[in-house]
Amino acid sequence: MIGITGKRSAITQEFLKLIKEEPVFGSTETLPTDLDTYLLCSGVLVGKRLTDMTDAEVAETFKVNFTDIARFCDRVFETNPRTRICVIGSYSGYKGSYDMAYAGSKAALHLYVETKRLLEPEQHLVCIAPTIIEDAGMTLRRSDLKDVEEQGKSRRMKRWPQAAEIARIAHTALQEPTLANTVIKLTGGTW
């Protein structure tokens, strides 16, 4: 069975088209820790400069994007010798963002994935770090959407990556043990 956080996410909706089994949806607080596979696709993007964020917004950003995920993974890996987990990070964790709390929380998540010591040979932890996702809610809700769309047209692919592409890579990454402790930077080319 597969456990999934972020049920409404565009990535999750595309991922569901790739699997045959019925998923278990929940949060990092409610999902059982004995499932074979997990896709952790929840996140918070306040979309403000750090100086304009309240302490509560900064705390929530780090809690949802890093702390809750790392704690959940720790619990699962301590008790489940065969589990595979894919988390969705962000390329913002490498290049920064207007919302630096978001970028910092994703950078922490990436560091966790790359350095987490897995206890058993069949355990697997991988992260996908996409750039702007053309059809994701975080993008479609942006106040500068027209500018973002124009930026996408100037890229190599003449668009930003799409949720279906992220989902396919996550699905493949979960099945490839050599990607353990790897963050896959998914930019689609930056020129």
C-alpha positions in Angstrom: 0.0 0.0 0.0 1.0 3.6 -0.5 0.5 6.5 1.9 0.1 10.0 0.5 0.1 13.5 1.9 -1.1 16.4 -0.1 -4.3 14.8 -1.6 -5.3 18.0 -3.5 -1.9 18.6 -5.0 -1.6 18.5 -8.8 1.4 16.2 -8.4 -0.6 13.8 -6.3 -3.5 13.8 -8.7 -1.2 12.9 -11.6 0.6 10.3 -9.4 -2.7 8.6 -8.8 -3.0 7.9 -12.5 0.2 5.9 -12.3 -0.6 3.5 -9.6 -3.1 0.6 -9.4 -3.5 0.2 -5.6 -5.9 2.3 -3.6 -3.8 4.9 -1.6 -4.2 5.8 2.1 -4.4 9.6 2.4 -3.5 11.5 5.5 -1.0 13.8 7.1 2.4 13.1 8.6 0.5 12.9 11.9 -2.2 10.5 10.8 -0.7 8.1 8.2 0.2 4.7 9.5 3.9 3.9 9.6 3.8 0.4 8.3 3.0 1.0 4.6 5.3 -0.1 1.8 5.5 3.3 0.1 4.9 6.9 0.7 4.6 10.1 -1.4 4.9 13.1 0.8 3.6 15.9 -1.3 2.2 18.5 1.2 3.7 22.0 1.5 3.1 25.5 2.6 4.1 28.6 0.6 3.1 31.9 2.3 4.5 33.9 -0.6 5.9 36.9 1.4 9.3 38.3 2.1 10.7 37.0 5.3 10.6 40.5 6.9 6.8 40.6 6.1 6.0 37.2 7.6 4.7 36.8 11.1 6.5 34.5 13.5 3.6 32.1 13.2 3.8 32.1 9.4 7.6 31.3 9.5 7.0 28.6 12.1 4.2 27.0 10.1 6.3 27.1 6.9 9.2 25.2 8.6 6.8 22.8 10.4 5.0 21.7 7.3 7.8 21.8 4.8 10.6 20.3 6.9 10.0 19.3 10.6 6.8 17.3 10.2 8.3 15.4 7.2 11.6 14.6 8.9 9.9 13.5 12.1 7.5 11.3 10.1 10.4 9.7 8.1 12.3 9.1 11.3 9.3 7.3 12.9 8.8 5.2 9.7 12.4 4.2 9.2 12.8 3.2 12.9 10.0 0.6 12.6 9.6 -0.3 9.0 12.6 -2.1 7.4 11.2 -2.1 3.8 9.6 1.2 3.3 10.2 3.6 0.4 9.6 7.3 0.7 9.6 10.1 -1.9 9.3 13.7 -0.7 8.6 16.7 -2.8 11.1 19.4 -2.2 11.7 22.5 -4.3 14.5 23.9 -6.5 14.0 27.1 -4.3 16.0 25.2 -1.7 19.0 25.6 -3.9 18.5 29.0 -5.6 16.4 30.9 -3.0 13.0 32.4 -3.4 11.1 35.6 -2.8 9.7 33.6 0.2 13.0 32.7 1.9 11.3 30.8 4.8 10.0 28.4 2.1 13.4 28.2 0.4 15.1 27.6 3.8 12.6 24.9 4.8 13.1 23.1 1.5 16.9 23.4 1.8 16.6 21.8 5.3 14.5 19.0 3.8 17.1 18.4 1.0 19.9 18.2 3.6 17.8 15.7 5.6 17.2 13.5 2.6 20.9 13.5 1.5 22.2 12.8 5.0 19.5 10.5 6.6 21.2 7.3 7.6 18.9 4.5 6.5 18.9 1.5 8.8 18.1 -1.4 6.5 19.2 -2.2 2.9 15.6 -2.1 1.5 14.8 1.3 3.0 14.6 4.1 0.4 14.4 7.9 0.7 14.4 10.2 -2.3 13.4 13.8 -3.0 12.2 15.5 -6.1 13.1 19.3 -6.2 11.2 20.9 -9.1 11.3 24.4 -10.2 8.1 26.3 -10.9 5.4 23.8 -11.9 3.2 25.2 -14.6 -0.1 23.7 -13.6 0.4 23.5 -9.8 -1.8 25.4 -7.4 1.2 27.2 -5.9 1.9 28.6 -9.4 -1.7 29.3 -10.5 -2.5 31.2 -7.3 0.5 33.6 -7.8 -0.4 37.3 -8.1 2.4 37.6 -10.8 1.1 34.7 -12.9 1.4 36.5 -16.2 5.0 37.3 -15.6 5.7 33.7 -14.5 4.1 32.4 -17.7 6.2 34.7 -19.8 9.3 33.5 -18.0 8.3 30.0 -18.9 8.0 30.8 -22.6 11.6 32.0 -22.6 12.9 28.7 -21.3 14.3 25.8 -23.4 11.1 23.9 -23.4 9.1 27.1 -23.9 7.2 26.3 -20.7 7.7 25.3 -17.1 7.6 21.6 -16.0 4.1 20.1 -15.4 2.7 18.1 -12.5 2.4 15.0 -14.6 6.2 15.1 -15.4 7.0 15.5 -11.7 4.6 12.6 -10.8 6.3 10.3 -13.4 9.7 11.0 -12.0 8.6 10.5 -8.4 7.0 7.2 -9.4 10.2 6.0 -11.1 12.4 7.3 -8.3 10.5 5.3 -5.7 11.3 2.1 -7.6 15.0 2.8 -8.1 17.1 1.9 -5.1 20.3 3.6 -6.4 18.6 6.9 -5.9 18.5 6.5 -2.1 19.6 9.7 -0.3 19.3 11.7 -3.5 17.6 15.0 -4.3 16.7 15.1 -8.0 16.9 18.7 -9.2 14.2 19.1 -11.8 14.5 22.3 -13.7 13.7 21.4 -17.2 16.7 23.3 -18.4 17.3 26.9 -17.3 18.1 28.6 -20.6 
